[in-house]
Amino acid sequence: MTAHERVVGLGYGLAAFGIWAFAPLFWKLLVHVPAVEVLAHRVIWAAIVFSLLARWQGLSPWRSWRQPKLRWVFLASAGLLATNWGVFVYAVETERVLHASLGYFINPMVSVLLGALVLGERLRRLQWFATAFAVAGVAQLAAGAGGVPWIAMVLAGSFGTYGLVRKLAPRGALEGSTLESWVMAPIGLIYVGWSLAPPSTSTLSGGDMGLLALSGPITAAPLLLFAHAARRLPLSTIGFLQYVAPTGQFLIAVVAFGEAFEAVHLRSFACIWMGVGLFSFDVWRHRVRERGA
């Protein structure tokens, strides 16, 4: 891999995680539209974008869909992805982007823990410590806020499980995303059709429809950019880049949206960031040792 390829890969990675970081600003423009309606439109427009791109690249996702084993995998992954998308939009609408960012901070540790519990992968010592700090951070917030931060837990759990399920169907990012969008789109179409049927109470303006249509490219672009980045960058670099998104979401929640950031949040995020630091250091150290072996 040349230095030029790494620079190009870094550009793709920063673009992908940058879009995810600033996504709350886009979804905030649709805060007056119910989250379930936003999700319905999102899956429809995403399916259109993914289908056009798959056709342009000469892919045939139907071949994978015809295999019963893969079909069940993509049904499961589509359900997990729809849950993740819907809860994130709901977090923006209910002014809990801070909780969403917490979910994406702990997501890598949740993924490693799932790998240990489900696949029998061995966790290194620092990974155990990092996971313990993440658990402590969530517990701090639960105790101080008077309830479990379910948005953070669902986002981390759904995306972590999504990654685990997708391991069972090693297909390219575009082919897999196209199949998942095809699973979700019919449900979205049924909901949109029902919401527009008489006596319809829909108050969507032309501007709203334009933004909802734009949700397709907003959804597809970072996934494809990430796929290009992953082919050009070492896993250690991807590991560090993945914290760009929750960091951006955290800053937007506190600075742009004015969400409350009190002492309990500081204690919680301090534990989370300590876990992130240990986790990232372990990834870097393990990568260095592999190179020296």
MIBARO-472085 format. One record per residue: residue in one letter; x, y, z of N, C-alpha, C in turn; residue number from 1; chain. Coordinates in steps of 0.1 Angstrom, whole numbers, padded with zeros to 4 digits. Example, Ala and Ser with C-alpha at 12.3 -4.5 7.8 and 13.67 -1.06 7.14 Angstrom:
REM MIBARO-472085
- A|0132|-0057|0078|0123|-0045|0078|0132|-0033|0078|1|A
- S|0128|-0022|0071|0137|-0011|0071|0129|0000|0079|2|A
***
This chain:
REM MIBARO-472085
- M|0008|-0012|0000|0000|0000|0000|0009|0013|0000|1|A
- T|0007|0021|-0010|0015|0033|-0011|0010|0044|-0002|2|A
- A|0019|0054|0000|0016|0066|0009|0004|0073|0003|3|A
- H|0004|0074|-0011|-0008|0081|-0017|-0021|0074|-0014|4|A
- E|-0021|0061|-0015|-0033|0053|-0012|-0038|0056|0003|5|A
- R|-0028|0057|0012|-0032|0059|0026|-0038|0073|0027|6|A
- V|-0032|0083|0021|-0038|0097|0021|-0052|0097|0016|7|A
- V|-0054|0090|0004|-0067|0090|-0002|-0077|0083|0008|8|A
- G|-0072|0072|0014|-0080|0064|0023|-0084|0073|0035|9|A
- L|-0074|0080|0040|-0077|0089|0051|-0088|0100|0048|10|A
- G|-0087|0105|0035|-0097|0114|0031|-0111|0108|0031|11|A
- Y|-0112|0096|0025|-0125|0089|0025|-0130|0087|0039|12|A
- G|-0121|0082|0048|-0125|0080|0062|-0130|0092|0069|13|A
- L|-0122|0103|0068|-0127|0115|0074|-0140|0120|0069|14|A
- A|-0142|0119|0056|-0155|0123|0050|-0166|0114|0055|15|A
- A|-0164|0101|0056|-0175|0092|0061|-0178|0095|0075|16|A
- F|-0168|0096|0084|-0171|0098|0098|-0175|0113|0101|17|A
- G|-0171|0122|0092|-0175|0136|0093|-0190|0137|0090|18|A
- I|-0195|0130|0080|-0209|0130|0077|-0217|0125|0089|19|A
- W|-0213|0114|0094|-0219|0108|0106|-0219|0117|0118|20|A
- A|-0208|0125|0119|-0206|0134|0130|-0216|0145|0130|21|A
- F|-0218|0151|0117|-0227|0162|0116|-0242|0158|0112|22|A
- A|-0244|0145|0112|-0258|0141|0108|-0269|0147|0117|23|A
- P|-0267|0149|0130|-0277|0155|0138|-0282|0168|0133|24|A
- L|-0273|0176|0127|-0277|0189|0122|-0288|0187|0111|25|A
- F|-0286|0177|0102|-0295|0174|0092|-0308|0169|0097|26|A
- W|-0308|0159|0106|-0320|0154|0111|-0328|0164|0120|27|A
- K|-0321|0174|0125|-0328|0184|0133|-0337|0193|0124|28|A
- L|-0334|0193|0111|-0343|0201|0102|-0356|0194|0100|29|A
- L|-0357|0181|0104|-0370|0174|0103|-0375|0170|0116|30|A
- V|-0372|0178|0127|-0376|0175|0140|-0391|0176|0142|31|A
- H|-0398|0183|0133|-0413|0184|0134|-0420|0172|0128|32|A
- V|-0412|0164|0121|-0418|0152|0115|-0416|0140|0124|33|A
- P|-0427|0132|0127|-0425|0121|0136|-0413|0111|0132|34|A
- A|-0406|0106|0141|-0394|0098|0138|-0397|0086|0130|35|A
- V|-0409|0080|0132|-0412|0068|0124|-0415|0072|0110|36|A
- E|-0420|0084|0107|-0423|0088|0093|-0410|0091|0087|37|A
- V|-0400|0098|0094|-0387|0101|0089|-0380|0087|0085|38|A
- L|-0381|0078|0094|-0375|0065|0091|-0381|0058|0079|39|A
- A|-0394|0059|0077|-0400|0053|0066|-0395|0059|0053|40|A
- H|-0394|0072|0052|-0389|0079|0040|-0374|0075|0038|41|A
- R|-0367|0075|0049|-0353|0072|0048|-0350|0059|0042|42|A
- V|-0357|0048|0046|-0354|0035|0040|-0358|0035|0025|43|A
- I|-0369|0042|0022|-0373|0042|0008|-0363|0049|-0001|44|A
- W|-0358|0061|0003|-0349|0068|-0006|-0335|0061|-0005|45|A
- A|-0331|0055|0006|-0319|0048|0006|-0319|0036|-0003|46|A
- A|-0331|0029|-0004|-0332|0018|-0013|-0330|0022|-0028|47|A
- I|-0336|0034|-0031|-0335|0039|-0045|-0320|0042|-0048|48|A
- V|-0313|0049|-0039|-0299|0052|-0041|-0291|0040|-0042|49|A
- F|-0292|0031|-0033|-0284|0019|-0033|-0287|0010|-0046|50|A
- S|-0299|0009|-0050|-0303|0002|-0062|-0296|0008|-0074|51|A
- L|-0297|0021|-0075|-0291|0027|-0087|-0276|0025|-0087|52|A
- L|-0269|0026|-0076|-0255|0024|-0075|-0251|0010|-0078|53|A
- A|-0259|0000|-0073|-0256|-0014|-0075|-0257|-0017|-0090|54|A
- R|-0267|-0011|-0097|-0269|-0013|-0111|-0257|-0007|-0119|55|A
- W|-0253|0005|-0114|-0242|0012|-0121|-0229|0004|-0120|56|A
- Q|-0227|-0003|-0109|-0215|-0011|-0107|-0216|-0025|-0112|57|A
- G|-0228|-0028|-0118|-0230|-0042|-0123|-0232|-0053|-0113|58|A
- L|-0236|-0049|-0101|-0239|-0059|-0091|-0252|-0066|-0093|59|A
- S|-0254|-0078|-0088|-0266|-0085|-0088|-0270|-0090|-0074|60|A
- P|-0275|-0082|-0065|-0278|-0086|-0052|-0288|-0097|-0051|61|A
- W|-0296|-0099|-0061|-0306|-0110|-0061|-0300|-0124|-0060|62|A
- R|-0288|-0125|-0065|-0281|-0138|-0064|-0279|-0142|-0049|63|A
- S|-0275|-0133|-0041|-0274|-0135|-0027|-0287|-0137|-0020|64|A
- W|-0297|-0130|-0024|-0311|-0131|-0018|-0317|-0144|-0021|65|A
- R|-0313|-0151|-0032|-0319|-0164|-0035|-0314|-0175|-0026|66|A
- Q|-0303|-0172|-0019|-0297|-0182|-0010|-0304|-0181|0004|67|A
- P|-0312|-0191|0008|-0320|-0190|0020|-0312|-0186|0032|68|A
- K|-0300|-0192|0034|-0292|-0189|0046|-0289|-0174|0046|69|A
- L|-0284|-0168|0035|-0281|-0154|0034|-0293|-0145|0035|70|A
- R|-0305|-0150|0031|-0317|-0142|0031|-0320|-0140|0046|71|A
- W|-0319|-0150|0055|-0322|-0148|0069|-0312|-0139|0075|72|A
- V|-0300|-0139|0071|-0290|-0130|0077|-0293|-0116|0074|73|A
- F|-0297|-0113|0061|-0300|-0099|0057|-0313|-0095|0063|74|A
- L|-0323|-0104|0065|-0335|-0100|0072|-0332|-0095|0086|75|A
- A|-0323|-0103|0093|-0319|-0099|0107|-0311|-0086|0107|76|A
- S|-0301|-0085|0098|-0293|-0072|0098|-0301|-0060|0094|77|A
- A|-0311|-0062|0085|-0319|-0051|0081|-0328|-0046|0093|78|A
- G|-0333|-0055|0101|-0340|-0052|0113|-0332|-0044|0123|79|A
- L|-0319|-0049|0125|-0310|-0042|0134|-0307|-0028|0130|80|A
- L|-0304|-0027|0116|-0301|-0014|0111|-0313|-0004|0112|81|A
- A|-0325|-0009|0109|-0337|0000|0110|-0338|0005|0124|82|A
- T|-0336|-0004|0134|-0337|0000|0148|-0327|0011|0151|83|A
- N|-0314|0009|0146|-0304|0019|0149|-0307|0032|0143|84|A
- W|-0312|0032|0130|-0315|0045|0123|-0327|0052|0130|85|A
- G|-0337|0044|0134|-0349|0050|0140|-0346|0056|0153|86|A
- V|-0338|0049|0162|-0335|0054|0175|-0327|0066|0174|87|A
- F|-0317|0067|0165|-0309|0079|0163|-0317|0091|0160|88|A
- V|-0327|0089|0150|-0335|0101|0146|-0344|0105|0158|89|A
- Y|-0349|0095|0166|-0357|0098|0178|-0348|0105|0188|90|A
- A|-0336|0102|0189|-0327|0109|0199|-0325|0123|0195|91|A
- V|-0324|0126|0182|-0323|0140|0178|-0336|0148|0181|92|A
- E|-0348|0141|0178|-0361|0148|0180|-0364|0150|0195|93|A
- T|-0359|0142|0203|-0361|0143|0218|-0350|0150|0225|94|A
- E|-0341|0156|0218|-0329|0163|0224|-0321|0154|0233|95|A
- R|-0317|0143|0228|-0309|0133|0236|-0297|0129|0227|96|A
- V|-0291|0138|0219|-0280|0135|0211|-0268|0131|0219|97|A
- L|-0267|0137|0231|-0256|0134|0241|-0256|0119|0244|98|A
- H|-0268|0113|0246|-0269|0099|0249|-0265|0091|0236|99|A
- A|-0269|0096|0224|-0265|0089|0212|-0250|0089|0210|100|A
- S|-0244|0100|0213|-0229|0100|0212|-0223|0090|0222|101|A
- L|-0228|0089|0234|-0223|0079|0243|-0224|0065|0238|102|A
- G|-0235|0062|0231|-0237|0049|0225|-0227|0046|0215|103|A
- Y|-0223|0056|0206|-0213|0053|0196|-0199|0053|0202|104|A
- F|-0197|0060|0213|-0183|0059|0220|-0181|0045|0225|105|A
- I|-0191|0039|0231|-0189|0025|0236|-0192|0014|0226|106|A
- N|-0196|0017|0214|-0199|0007|0204|-0187|-0002|0201|107|A
- P|-0175|0003|0199|-0164|-0006|0197|-0162|-0016|0208|108|A
- M|-0163|-0012|0220|-0161|-0021|0232|-0173|-0031|0232|109|A
- V|-0185|-0027|0229|-0196|-0036|0228|-0194|-0047|0218|110|A
- S|-0188|-0043|0206|-0185|-0052|0195|-0175|-0062|0200|111|A
- V|-0164|-0058|0207|-0154|-0067|0211|-0160|-0077|0222|112|A
- L|-0168|-0072|0231|-0175|-0080|0241|-0184|-0090|0234|113|A
- L|-0191|-0087|0224|-0200|-0096|0217|-0192|-0107|0210|114|A
- G|-0180|-0103|0205|-0171|-0112|0199|-0166|-0123|0209|115|A
- A|-0164|-0118|0221|-0159|-0128|0231|-0171|-0137|0236|116|A
- L|-0183|-0131|0238|-0194|-0139|0243|-0200|-0148|0233|117|A
- V|-0201|-0144|0220|-0207|-0152|0210|-0198|-0160|0201|118|A
- L|-0187|-0154|0198|-0177|-0161|0189|-0166|-0168|0196|119|A
- G|-0165|-0165|0209|-0154|-0171|0217|-0141|-0165|0215|120|A
- E|-0141|-0153|0210|-0128|-0145|0208|-0122|-0141|0222|121|A
- R|-0109|-0142|0223|-0103|-0139|0236|-0100|-0124|0237|122|A
- L|-0104|-0118|0248|-0101|-0104|0251|-0088|-0102|0257|123|A
- R|-0080|-0092|0253|-0068|-0089|0259|-0071|-0081|0272|124|A
- R|-0061|-0081|0281|-0063|-0075|0294|-0068|-0061|0293|125|A
- L|-0061|-0052|0285|-0066|-0038|0284|-0080|-0037|0278|126|A
- Q|-0084|-0047|0270|-0098|-0046|0265|-0108|-0049|0276|127|A
- W|-0104|-0058|0285|-0113|-0060|0297|-0114|-0047|0305|128|A
- F|-0102|-0040|0308|-0102|-0028|0315|-0111|-0017|0308|129|A
- A|-0109|-0016|0295|-0116|-0006|0287|-0131|-0009|0288|130|A
- T|-0135|-0021|0287|-0150|-0025|0288|-0155|-0022|0302|131|A
- A|-0147|-0024|0313|-0151|-0021|0326|-0153|-0006|0328|132|A
- F|-0145|0002|0322|-0147|0017|0323|-0159|0021|0316|133|A
- A|-0162|0014|0304|-0174|0017|0297|-0187|0014|0305|134|A
- V|-0187|0002|0312|-0198|-0002|0320|-0199|0008|0332|135|A
- A|-0188|0012|0338|-0189|0022|0349|-0195|0035|0344|136|A
- G|-0191|0039|0332|-0197|0052|0327|-0212|0051|0325|137|A
- V|-0216|0040|0320|-0231|0039|0318|-0238|0038|0331|138|A
- A|-0232|0031|0341|-0238|0029|0354|-0238|0043|0361|139|A
- Q|-0228|0051|0359|-0228|0065|0365|-0240|0073|0360|140|A
- L|-0242|0072|0347|-0253|0080|0341|-0266|0074|0345|141|A
- A|-0268|0061|0346|-0280|0055|0350|-0284|0059|0365|142|A
- A|-0273|0059|0373|-0276|0062|0387|-0279|0077|0389|143|A
- G|-0272|0086|0382|-0273|0100|0384|-0286|0106|0377|144|A
- A|-0290|0099|0365|-0301|0104|0358|-0314|0097|0362|145|A
- G|-0313|0087|0370|-0325|0081|0375|-0331|0071|0365|146|A
- G|-0323|0066|0356|-0328|0056|0347|-0317|0052|0337|147|A
- V|-0318|0040|0332|-0308|0035|0322|-0309|0043|0309|148|A
- P|-0297|0047|0304|-0296|0055|0292|-0299|0046|0280|149|A
- W|-0312|0042|0278|-0316|0032|0269|-0312|0036|0254|150|A
- I|-0312|0048|0251|-0309|0052|0237|-0294|0048|0234|151|A
- A|-0285|0051|0244|-0271|0047|0242|-0270|0032|0241|152|A
- M|-0277|0025|0249|-0276|0011|0250|-0281|0004|0237|153|A
- V|-0293|0009|0232|-0298|0004|0220|-0290|0007|0208|154|A
- L|-0284|0019|0207|-0276|0022|0196|-0263|0014|0195|155|A
- A|-0257|0013|0207|-0245|0005|0208|-0248|-0010|0205|156|A
- G|-0258|-0015|0212|-0262|-0029|0211|-0266|-0033|0197|157|A
- S|-0275|-0025|0190|-0280|-0028|0177|-0269|-0028|0167|158|A
- F|-0260|-0018|0167|-0249|-0017|0157|-0238|-0027|0160|159|A
- G|-0236|-0030|0173|-0226|-0041|0176|-0231|-0054|0171|160|A
- T|-0244|-0057|0173|-0250|-0070|0169|-0251|-0070|0154|161|A
- Y|-0253|-0059|0148|-0254|-0058|0133|-0240|-0062|0127|162|A
- G|-0229|-0057|0132|-0216|-0061|0128|-0214|-0076|0129|163|A
- L|-0219|-0081|0140|-0217|-0096|0143|-0225|-0104|0133|164|A
- V|-0237|-0100|0130|-0246|-0107|0120|-0240|-0106|0106|165|A
- R|-0235|-0094|0103|-0230|-0093|0089|-0217|-0101|0087|166|A
- K|-0211|-0106|0097|-0199|-0115|0096|-0204|-0128|0090|167|A
- L|-0217|-0132|0092|-0222|-0144|0086|-0225|-0143|0071|168|A
- A|-0225|-0131|0066|-0227|-0129|0051|-0217|-0120|0046|169|A
- P|-0205|-0125|0043|-0194|-0116|0039|-0196|-0111|0025|170|A
- R|-0205|-0101|0023|-0207|-0095|0010|-0202|-0081|0011|171|A
- G|-0200|-0075|-0001|-0195|-0061|-0002|-0204|-0052|0004|172|A
- A|-0199|-0040|0008|-0207|-0030|0015|-0219|-0026|0006|173|A
- L|-0217|-0024|-0007|-0229|-0019|-0015|-0239|-0030|-0017|174|A
- E|-0234|-0042|-0020|-0244|-0053|-0022|-0252|-0056|-0009|175|A
- G|-0245|-0056|0003|-0252|-0059|0015|-0262|-0048|0019|176|A
- S|-0257|-0035|0017|-0266|-0024|0020|-0278|-0023|0011|177|A
- T|-0276|-0027|-0002|-0287|-0028|-0011|-0298|-0038|-0007|178|A
- L|-0293|-0050|-0003|-0303|-0060|0001|-0310|-0056|0014|179|A
- E|-0303|-0050|0023|-0309|-0046|0036|-0320|-0035|0033|180|A
- S|-0317|-0026|0024|-0326|-0015|0020|-0338|-0021|0014|181|A
- W|-0336|-0032|0006|-0348|-0038|-0001|-0357|-0045|0010|182|A
- V|-0351|-0050|0020|-0359|-0056|0031|-0368|-0045|0038|183|A
- M|-0362|-0034|0040|-0368|-0023|0048|-0378|-0015|0039|184|A
- A|-0375|-0013|0027|-0383|-0004|0018|-0398|-0007|0017|185|A
- P|-0402|-0020|0016|-0416|-0023|0015|-0424|-0018|0027|186|A
- I|-0418|-0020|0039|-0425|-0016|0051|-0426|-0001|0051|187|A
- G|-0415|0006|0047|-0416|0021|0046|-0426|0025|0036|188|A
- L|-0428|0019|0025|-0438|0022|0015|-0452|0020|0021|189|A
- I|-0454|0010|0028|-0467|0007|0034|-0471|0018|0044|190|A
- Y|-0461|0022|0052|-0464|0032|0062|-0466|0046|0055|191|A
- V|-0458|0049|0045|-0460|0062|0038|-0474|0062|0031|192|A
- G|-0477|0051|0025|-0490|0050|0018|-0502|0052|0028|193|A
- W|-0500|0045|0039|-0511|0046|0050|-0512|0060|0055|194|A
- S|-0501|0067|0057|-0501|0081|0062|-0507|0091|0053|195|A
- L|-0506|0088|0040|-0511|0097|0029|-0526|0094|0025|196|A
- A|-0531|0082|0029|-0544|0078|0025|-0554|0087|0033|197|A
- P|-0566|0090|0026|-0576|0097|0033|-0582|0090|0045|198|A
- P|-0585|0097|0056|-0583|0111|0058|-0569|0114|0062|199|A
- S|-0561|0119|0054|-0547|0121|0057|-0545|0133|0066|200|A
- T|-0536|0132|0075|-0533|0144|0084|-0518|0149|0082|201|A
- S|-0513|0144|0071|-0499|0148|0068|-0498|0162|0064|202|A
- T|-0488|0169|0070|-0486|0183|0068|-0472|0186|0062|203|A
- L|-0467|0176|0055|-0453|0178|0049|-0454|0188|0038|204|A
- S|-0444|0197|0038|-0443|0207|0028|-0434|0202|0017|205|A
- G|-0432|0210|0006|-0423|0207|-0004|-0409|0206|0001|206|A
- G|-0405|0215|0010|-0392|0215|0016|-0389|0203|0024|207|A
- D|-0400|0198|0031|-0398|0186|0039|-0396|0174|0030|208|A
- M|-0404|0174|0019|-0402|0162|0010|-0388|0162|0004|209|A
- G|-0383|0174|0001|-0369|0175|-0005|-0359|0170|0005|210|A
- L|-0361|0174|0018|-0351|0169|0028|-0352|0154|0030|211|A
- L|-0365|0149|0030|-0366|0135|0032|-0360|0127|0020|212|A
- A|-0361|0132|0008|-0355|0126|-0004|-0340|0127|-0002|213|A
- L|-0335|0137|0003|-0320|0139|0006|-0315|0129|0016|214|A
- S|-0324|0124|0024|-0320|0114|0034|-0314|0101|0028|215|A
- G|-0318|0098|0016|-0312|0087|0009|-0297|0088|0006|216|A
- P|-0293|0099|-0001|-0278|0101|-0002|-0271|0103|0011|217|A
- I|-0277|0110|0021|-0271|0112|0034|-0268|0099|0040|218|A
- T|-0277|0089|0038|-0275|0076|0044|-0265|0067|0036|219|A
- A|-0265|0068|0023|-0257|0060|0015|-0242|0064|0014|220|A
- A|-0240|0078|0013|-0227|0083|0011|-0217|0078|0021|221|A
- P|-0219|0080|0034|-0209|0076|0044|-0206|0061|0044|222|A
- L|-0216|0053|0041|-0213|0038|0041|-0204|0035|0030|223|A
- L|-0206|0041|0018|-0197|0038|0007|-0183|0044|0008|224|A
- L|-0183|0056|0014|-0170|0063|0017|-0162|0054|0027|225|A
- F|-0169|0049|0037|-0162|0041|0047|-0156|0028|0040|226|A
- A|-0164|0022|0031|-0159|0010|0024|-0146|0013|0017|227|A
- H|-0146|0024|0010|-0133|0028|0003|-0122|0030|0012|228|A
- A|-0125|0037|0024|-0114|0039|0034|-0109|0026|0040|229|A
- A|-0118|0017|0042|-0114|0004|0049|-0105|-0004|0040|230|A
- R|-0106|-0002|0027|-0097|-0010|0018|-0083|-0004|0017|231|A
- R|-0082|0009|0021|-0069|0016|0020|-0062|0019|0033|232|A
- L|-0068|0017|0044|-0062|0020|0057|-0061|0008|0066|233|A
- P|-0051|0008|0074|-0049|-0003|0084|-0060|-0002|0094|234|A
- L|-0063|-0013|0101|-0074|-0013|0111|-0072|-0004|0122|235|A
- S|-0059|-0002|0126|-0056|0007|0137|-0060|0021|0134|236|A
- T|-0059|0026|0121|-0063|0039|0117|-0078|0040|0117|237|A
- I|-0085|0030|0112|-0099|0030|0112|-0104|0030|0127|238|A
- G|-0097|0023|0136|-0101|0023|0150|-0101|0037|0156|239|A
- F|-0091|0045|0152|-0091|0059|0157|-0101|0068|0151|240|A
- L|-0103|0066|0138|-0112|0074|0130|-0126|0073|0135|241|A
- Q|-0130|0061|0140|-0144|0058|0144|-0149|0067|0155|242|A
- Y|-0139|0073|0162|-0143|0082|0173|-0146|0097|0169|243|A
- V|-0144|0099|0156|-0147|0113|0150|-0162|0115|0151|244|A
- A|-0170|0105|0147|-0184|0107|0147|-0190|0110|0161|245|A
- P|-0188|0102|0171|-0194|0105|0184|-0188|0118|0190|246|A
- T|-0175|0121|0187|-0170|0134|0192|-0177|0145|0186|247|A
- G|-0180|0145|0173|-0187|0156|0167|-0201|0156|0172|248|A
- Q|-0208|0145|0174|-0221|0145|0179|-0222|0150|0193|249|A
- F|-0212|0147|0201|-0211|0152|0215|-0210|0168|0215|250|A
- L|-0201|0173|0206|-0200|0188|0206|-0212|0195|0201|251|A
- I|-0219|0189|0191|-0231|0194|0185|-0242|0194|0196|252|A
- A|-0243|0183|0204|-0253|0182|0214|-0251|0193|0225|253|A
- V|-0239|0195|0229|-0236|0205|0240|-0236|0219|0235|254|A
- V|-0229|0222|0224|-0226|0235|0219|-0238|0241|0210|255|A
- A|-0242|0233|0200|-0252|0237|0191|-0266|0236|0196|256|A
- F|-0269|0224|0202|-0283|0221|0207|-0285|0225|0221|257|A
- G|-0275|0228|0229|-0276|0233|0242|-0281|0222|0252|258|A
- E|-0279|0210|0249|-0283|0199|0258|-0276|0200|0272|259|A
- A|-0282|0196|0282|-0276|0197|0296|-0264|0188|0297|260|A
- F|-0253|0194|0302|-0241|0186|0305|-0237|0189|0319|261|A
- E|-0242|0181|0329|-0240|0184|0343|-0229|0175|0348|262|A
- A|-0227|0175|0362|-0216|0168|0368|-0218|0153|0366|263|A
- V|-0230|0148|0366|-0232|0133|0363|-0228|0129|0349|264|A
- H|-0230|0138|0339|-0226|0136|0326|-0211|0136|0325|265|A
- L|-0204|0145|0332|-0190|0146|0332|-0183|0134|0337|266|A
- R|-0189|0129|0349|-0183|0117|0355|-0185|0105|0345|267|A
- S|-0197|0104|0339|-0200|0093|0330|-0191|0093|0318|268|A
- F|-0190|0105|0312|-0181|0106|0299|-0167|0104|0303|269|A
- A|-0162|0108|0315|-0148|0107|0319|-0145|0092|0319|270|A
- C|-0154|0084|0324|-0152|0069|0325|-0152|0064|0310|271|A
- I|-0161|0068|0302|-0162|0064|0288|-0149|0067|0281|272|A
- W|-0144|0080|0282|-0132|0084|0275|-0120|0077|0280|273|A
- M|-0120|0073|0293|-0108|0065|0298|-0108|0052|0291|274|A
- G|-0120|0046|0290|-0122|0033|0283|-0117|0034|0269|275|A
- V|-0122|0045|0262|-0118|0047|0248|-0103|0048|0246|276|A
- G|-0097|0055|0256|-0082|0057|0255|-0075|0044|0257|277|A
- L|-0079|0036|0267|-0073|0023|0269|-0075|0014|0257|278|A
- F|-0087|0014|0251|-0091|0005|0240|-0082|0009|0228|279|A
- S|-0081|0022|0225|-0073|0027|0214|-0059|0024|0215|280|A
- F|-0053|0026|0227|-0039|0022|0230|-0037|0007|0228|281|A
- D|-0046|-0001|0232|-0044|-0015|0230|-0044|-0019|0216|282|A
- V|-0053|-0013|0208|-0053|-0016|0193|-0040|-0012|0187|283|A
- W|-0035|0000|0190|-0023|0005|0185|-0011|-0004|0189|284|A
- R|-0010|-0008|0202|0001|-0016|0207|0000|-0030|0200|285|A
- H|-0011|-0036|0198|-0013|-0049|0192|-0008|-0048|0178|286|A
- R|-0012|-0037|0171|-0008|-0036|0157|0007|-0035|0155|287|A
- V|0014|-0027|0164|0028|-0026|0164|0035|-0039|0166|288|A
- R|0030|-0047|0176|0036|-0060|0178|0034|-0070|0166|289|A
- E|0023|-0069|0159|0021|-0077|0148|0030|-0074|0137|290|A
- R|0033|-0061|0135|0043|-0056|0125|0057|-0061|0128|291|A
- G|0060|-0062|0141|0073|-0066|0145|0075|-0081|0145|292|A
- A|0064|-0088|0145|0065|-0103|0145|0071|-0109|0132|293|A
***
